[in-house]
Amino acid sequence: MEIKTRLAGNNLGPTIKKNMDRLGGVVREAAREAAEETAEFMEAAVADDIEAAGNFGERWQNIFHVDVHETQRTVWLDAVVRADEPPMSYWHVFEYGAHIVPKQAKYLWLPFRGAEGTDVWPRVYGYPDNLFYAESARGTPLLGDKESKEWKYFGLSEVTIPKKFHIHEIVKEEAAKAREAFKRILAEMMSAEK
């Protein structure tokens, strides 16, 4: 689109075009900075949310990424969870909540907190060769280490995991703030231009 303006015989078109070209760069830079700021806020807020959800360490806090992309006319964000290996690949269970029942076995075997060596599934630990089965006085199924006689796992017939993460809500909330960030950054840049 070409703008031509005349005022009392003077052609202002080249001056306006020059200012539009200059301001177009400022607007684009403001959009880029607002997108980068929004991406940083999203990543930090999601990491804080995951940390506050309980026993989720740094590996969990680093599964969420926001990438800033740019074309000639647009700047946009891609928010994505990158979790390829267990247990982080089960992030959706904590984002949405889940009701889990065993597929083939009678019980879901969960480790006792602080029990050494229970960072693996019971079959990897060596069930039934290295673990023995027993029931507690209340009827809870237990697996213990045959050598040390320490309890390692307890069995449940089903588990309900409540929603713990709020990734989608955070993304929507921070995205809603992006327009205001753009306006603020653009106003700062425009005042610096003067």
KACORQUI-V234889 format. One line per field, one symbol per residue. phi: phi as a letter, one per 40 degrees, with the letter a starting at -180 (. if undefined). A space follows every 50 residues. Layout:
phi->???
This chain:
phi->.bbbbbbfgcccdccccccccccdcccccccccccccccccccccccccc ccchcbccdccbccbbbcbabcbbbabbcacbbcbcccccdccccbgabb bccbccbccbcccgccgccbcdccchcccbbbbabcdcgccbbbccccgc cbbbbbcabbbccbcbccccccccccccccccdccccccccccc
